[in-house]
Amino acid sequence: MAAQKKDSLIQANHRSGTQAGAVSPPAAEQDKPTTGSASLAAPKAVYKKRSQDRSTNPSLWNTKEFYFYYFVFVTCVPYMFKTAHDASSESNPNYDKFKDLLSDGWFGYKVDNSDQQYANFRNNLPVLTAVACIYLPLSHLYRLYFVPVTPVKSPLQPLYRAYFFLAFSTVFLYGLYGNSILKIAAIVSVNYAIAKLGGSSKLMPAMTWIFNIGILFLNEGYQGYKFSQLHESLAWLDDNTGMNSRWDVNFNFTMLRLVSFNLDYYWSRKYPRESVLKEDRDQALETDKERVSTAAFAEDYNFLYYLAFVLYAPLCVAGPIMTFNDFISQLRYPKNIPGKTLLMWVARLVICLLTMEFTMHYMHMVAISKRQAWDNDPILQICMIGLFNLILIWLKLMIIWRFFRLWALMDGIEAPENMIRCVTNNYSALGFWRSWHKSYNLWILRYIYIPLGGSNNAMYNIWAVFTFVAVWHDINLKLLAWGWLISLFILPETIAGKVFSKQKVRVLQGHVD
């Protein structure tokens, strides 16, 4: 009886998403179960947006409050644009300080293409679009002739799309990075060996983190390495670096997928999907949380699927970031994304691109900020230079991420939308960080924040989180200081959230009544 009671308790904990081990599982913070008949519902024919894209608030478009906003918008926003344009015009006394950063644009206008990150994307956009246009027909033809129409329920049935993903990604990455793909292959293979040799050992998560963070430091210190540094006879391999010699910069996104595979595998070894009743585990996972937190079949954690996930062409360069569990779930139970949804995202991307082009031609905010060309400018112009620089950072990142997400969407793989709220539409620091680079935020929650104790240790966890965020972006003291300052600014809001939580407010209201 005692043994049966213990087994029942373990099963109950598993169904509620709790796990034990060296790293606390991310599902422990979720209210809904991640396995069992309640969560493994039958597949739905109707496409559902990812949960973070949904809105449950009633519409306010036709309220008096919003009519006032419309008036402010049509009067103030154009004036803000004019003020920023005045700071960029040739008649501005500071124009000579930044005009060398401008280049010829459309219709005789000068364009500010001085942001290196966006310029790299903008200049290569025709090539990336051509690659996507080659990839998508090939992917759909392969899927039509070689991939079963019905969901792949049995773990013994191969996921045929993974073969195509890996083959195309190998060619794509070789064109992008040249012989440096061998360096990527070596790092990826060592990470896989750590996962398989470590298994369910408590050391495996620690070894995963040590190895991957160590790689970030080595990549930064050696600037992507040289084959000649290994041996003089390998120097000829350095001659072919592909279209992008700095593979190590984009590898930061790959590192996130390496950690995702290892920790998802670690948690699957403790509470495997096979422990669920057969009629439940053979059903499609309906919600985003279920696809992320529910383990794949043991057979899915193999080297082929691992490589297909890590090197998946549409998302390998810049994301958005997916977890291994989510990726495999969408291969086993493909999503039927309606054409209307795809057209909507195409339209959104085109509108964002045109908005960016208009802004780059009409206002030269990046060039002005690089040269600090605002001497004797009115205070309002200086404020607009700062504001529009922030908006341009948000807009450029949204365009880059939406391009690659749209590529994956057209391939039937739905990654999280990264920018779900305009940068100027935030009322709290925590809300800002939750909506800025959303897929990265979800990754941090699952693999760092919740394993360290989640909201129970929030005042301590944010320091670890933003230290990692700083190191992941770039390894320098300024970014570390930035990360710690962000933690310091968020701390009052975190404390206030605990002191004035909804439950405590209700209790206080009850005493007052």
N, C-alpha and C positions, 0 to 999 in steps of 0.2 A: 504493500500500500504506500509506503514511504517513497519507494522508487517511482511508482506511478504518479504520485503527487508531484515529485520533482520533475518528471518528464512533462507533466501538464503545465507546470510553471514555466519551464524552458520554452515550451511551444507558445504559451501565452505571451511571453516576452518577445519571442520572434515575431508573432503576429502584430504586436504593437510597435515593432520597428526598433526594439532595443537590442543591443549586442554587448558582449563583454570582451575585454582584451586590452592590449597595450594602447590601442587608440579607440576612444569612444566613438560609436557610429554616428553618422550625421542624421540618420533616421530617428534618433532618440528625441529630437526636438520637434518632430512632426506629430500632429494630433491624429491624423488618419493612418490606418494600418497600411503596410506596404506589401503584405502577402496575404494569402487566404482568399476565400470566395468573395469577401466584401470588396476587395480591391482588384482582383484579377477578373474583371467583368468581361463579357463577350465583346468582340470587336464591334465598333460602331461604323455604320456606313457614312454617317455625316461627319465631315471634317470639323474639328474643333481647334480653335486657336490655342496657343500655349497660354497657360494660366496667367503669366505675368502681363499678357497683352489684353486681358479682359478688364472691363470696367463695370462695376455694379452700382455706381452712383447714378441717380436720376439726372436727366438732361436739364441744363440750366440756360440753354441758348435763348429762350424766349422770356427770360425774366428781366425785371427792371435793372437788377444788378448788372446783368450782361449788356444791356443797352448802354449803360454808362461806360462799360469797358469798350464797347464798339466806338463810342465817341472819342474816348481817350486814344484808342488805337489809330483812328483815321486822322487825328490831329497831331499827336505827340510823336508817333513812330516815324512818319515822313520827316519831321523836323530833326529827329535824331540822326536819320540817314544824311540829311543835308549838312548837319554839323560835322559829321565824320567825313563827308565828301569835301567840305571846306578845308579840313586839315590835310587832305590829300591833293588838293588842286595845285596847278602850276603857279597860281598867284600867291600861294602860301610862302612866306619868307624861308621856311625850312625845307622847301621842295628839293633844293640842290643837294641836301644832305643824304637823300635816299633815292634819288632818281636813277642812279646807276644800278639799283636792285630791280628796277622795272624792266619789262620786256615788251615787245610788240604784241598786241592782242587783237581782238576782233574790231572791225569797222574803224580802224585807225586809232583806237584807244590803247593806252598802256595798261598792262596787266601786272598785278603783283603776284608773281609765282615764286616768291622768295622763301616760302615755307618748304624746307627740304623734304619733309615727310610727305606732304600732299603733292609736291612737285614730282616726286618719284612715282606716286600713284597716277597722277594726271598724265604724265609723259608716257607711261606704259599702259594706260587704259586701253588704247586700241589693240595692243598685243594681248592683254588679258581677256578682252572681249572676244578676240579671235580664238584664243585657246578654249574659252567657255563654249563658243559656237561649234568648235570641233568636238569637244568632250561630250556635250549633251546629246547630240544625235547618236553618237557611238554608244553612250551609256544606255539610252532608251532602246536602241536596236538590240544590244546585248541582252537587256532585260526582257525584251519581247521574245527572243528566240531561245534563251538559255535559262531563264529564271522562272520557276513555277509561279502561276498566278495566285494560288492559294497560299496562306501563311505557312511558314516553315515551322511546324510545331515540335517536331522531334529533334532532340539534340544530335541525333545521328545523321540528320539531313544536312548536307553542306549549304552554307550561305554563298551561293554562286556569285553574287554581286561583289563579294570581297575580292575575288580573283581579278575582276575587271578594275576595281578601285586600285589595287596594288600595282597592276601592270601599268595603268595610265599614270599613276602618281610617280612611279619610278622614272618614266620617260620625262614627265613634267619637271620633276625636281632635278634631274640631270641637266635639262636645258636651263634651269634656273640657277643652279649652283655648280654645275660642272663636276669635276672630280671630288669636290668637297662633299658630295653625297656619300662617299666612303666614310668620312668622319662622322656624319649623321648616323650611318648604319652601325658603326662601332659603338657609339653612345647608346643608341636604341637597343642594341643587342645586350650590352652589359646590364642595362636597366631591366630587361626581360629576365635575364639570368638571376638578378637579385630577387625578383618576384617568385620565380619558380623554385629557387633553392631555399628561399626564406619561408615560403608557404604560409602557414598559419602561425609561425613563430612570432613572438612579441618583438623580436629584433628586426623583422622585415620592414615595418613602417619606418623605424629609425634609420635603417640602412638606405631606404628609398629617399628619405629627406636629405640625409648626409650626401649621398651621391649626386642628386640633382642640384642641390644648392652649391655643392662643390663644382659642378660643371658650369654653373653660371659664373662663378669666380674665375675659373680657368679660361672660359670663353672670353671674358673681359680682359684678363691679364695677357693672354696670348693672341688676342684679336683674331680668333678663329683658327689659329695654328697654321703652320706650314709643314708640308710633307718633308721638306728638306731638313726640318728640325729633328725629325725621326731618324733619317739617314740620308746622306748625300745622294745615294743612288735613286731616291724617290723624288728628287727635285723637279723632274719633268712633269710630275703630276700637278705641280703648282701652276703650270702654264694654262690650264683650262679651269677657269673659275666660274664659267657660265655667265648669265646675264647679271648676276648679283654676287659679287665676291664676298660680301659680308653676310654669309649664311648664319653666322652666330647671332646676329641681331634678331632675325625671325625665329631662331631656335627657341627663344623664350616661350613662345606659344606651344612649341612641341614639348617642352619640358612639362607644361601643365598636363598634357595628355599622358605623358609617361607616369606622372604621379597618380593620375586618375586610374589608369589600368592597374597599377600595383596595389593601390588601396582598395579598389573595387574587388580585385582578386583576393586580397587578404580577408575582407569581410565575407566574401562568398565561401571561403573555406571554413569559416566559423559557423555560418548559417546558410548552407547551400540551398539553391532553389529546389533541388530534388527532395528536400525535407517536407515540401508542401504537397498536399494531396494532388494526384495526377490530374484530376479534372480541373483543378484550379491553376496549376502551373502551365497547362497547355493553352490557356486563354491569353488573349492580348492584354497588355497593360494599358489602361484607358487614359490615365492622367499623366502629366509630366513628372510629378513627384514619384509616381509608381515606377515609371521607366528609369528614373535616376537611381532610386534607392533599392529596387528589387534586383537581386543578383541574377545574372545570366546563368545558363546551364554551365556545368563544369567543363564540358567540351568546348565551349565558346572562348575560354581563356587560353587560346593557343597562339602560336607565333604568327600564323598567317593573318588571323583576324586582328591581332595586335598591330601588325604592320599596316593593315588596311585602315585601321582607326587612326593611328598616329600620323600616317602620311596622306590621309584623304585629301585629294587635290583641292577641292573648293574651299576647304577650311584650314589648310596646313600653313598658309602664309601669315594670316592675320586673325584667324578665328571667324566668327564667334566660337566659343569654347563649348564642347560637349563632353559629357562623361562617357566612359566606355560602355556602361550599362545601357544608357540611353541610345547610343549609336547601334549597338547590337540588337536592342529591342526593335528599333525601326527597320533593321534588316530582316528580322524574323517576321514582323508584322508590319508590312509596308503601309505608309500613310497614303491616302488618296487625296492629294492636295488639289482643290478645284482650280480650274483655269482662271476663274474670276479673282481668286485670291492672288494668284501669280501676277495677273495683270495689274492688280492694285499695287503690289510691291514694285513692279516695273515702273509704274507711274510715279510712285513715291521717290524712287531713286532718280528718275529723270528730273523731277521737280527740284530735288535737292541739288543735283548737278548744275542745273540752270541757275538756281539761287546762288550757288557758290561762284559760278562764272560772273554773274552780275556783280556780286560783292567784290570779287577780285579786280574787276575792271573799274568799278565805281569808287571803291575805297581801298587805299593802300595801307591798311593797318599793320600788317606784319612788317613791311619794309620800314615804316615809321618807328615801330617799337624796336626793331633791330638796331637802328641808328639813333634811337632816343631823340628823334627830330621833333620836339615839341616846345622848343624854347619860345617863350613869350606868347604861346598859344593861350586863348581864353580857357578858363577852368572847365567849362562845359566841353570843349573840344578834347581836352586831356581825358576827361571822364569817358567820353565816347570812344576814344582810342583804346582805353582799357577794357570797356564793356564789349566792343566789337571784336577785340582780340580773343576774349574768352568765348564769344559766340562762334568765331571762326574755328577755334580748336574743337569745340563741340561738333560743328557742322562737318568739318573735314573727317573726323573720326567716324561720324555716323555714315558718311558716304562710303568710306572704305569698308566698314563692317557690313553695310547693307548690300554692297556689291557682292561680296563673297557669300553672304547669307542667301541672297537671291539665287546665286549660282547653285548652292546646295539645295534650296527649295525646289528649283526646277529639276533637280536630280532626285526629288522625293525624300530628301533628308531635311528635317526641320530643326534647326539650331535656335537657341534663344535669341530674341531681338535685343541688341545691346543698349541702344539709346531709346528708352521708353518714355522719357520726359525731357522737355526742352530745358536747357541749362538755366534759363531765366525763370522757370516755372517750378521753383522749389521753396518750401517754407521751413525746412529744417536741414541740418547738416547730415543727419543719418539718412533722411529721405533722398538727399542729393547723391550720396554714395551708393544707395540701393538702385538708383536709376541710371547711374553713369557706368558704362561697361557692365551691363547686367549679367552677362554670362560669366564674367570674371568674378563678380560678386557672389554668384551662386556657387562657383567653384570654391571660393574661399570659405563660404559658409559650410560646405560639405566636407572639405578636407583639412581645414585649419580651425575655424571658429567653433564649430560644434564639437569636434574631437577634444578641444581644450576645455570643454565645459559649457559652451554656448552662453546663453544669457545669464546663467548662474554666476559666471565669472567674467561678465562683460567688461567690467572696469579694468581687468587685467588683460583680457584677450585682445582688446583693440590695439595694445602696444605690440603684441606679437604679430597681429594681422598687418598693421601698417609698416612695421619693420620689414616684413616679407614683401609687401607691395613696393616699397622703396627699392629693395635689393633686386626684385624681379625687373623693375623698369630700367634701372641702371645702378651700377655699384659706384657710388661716390658719396662723400660726406654731406653735400648739400641736400641730396634726396633723402638721406637718412634723417637729417634735421627736419626736412619737410614732413616726412612721415610721422615723426614724433610730435611735431607741432599740430598736425591734423588730429592725432590722438588726444592731445591736450585740449583742443577746441571741442572735440566731440564729448569729452568726459563730462562736462556740466549737463549736457542733454541726456547722457546715459544715466547719470545720477538722478536727474529730475524725472526721468521715465520710471525709475524704480520707486522713487518717493511718491510720485503722483500717478501711479498706475491706475487703470480703470477700476480694478477691483477695490483698491483702497479709497478711491474717490467715492464709489458707491457706498462703502462702509461709512465714510464720513458724512455723506448725505443722509444716510439712515439715522445716524446719531443726531444730526441737526433736526430732522423731521420729528 
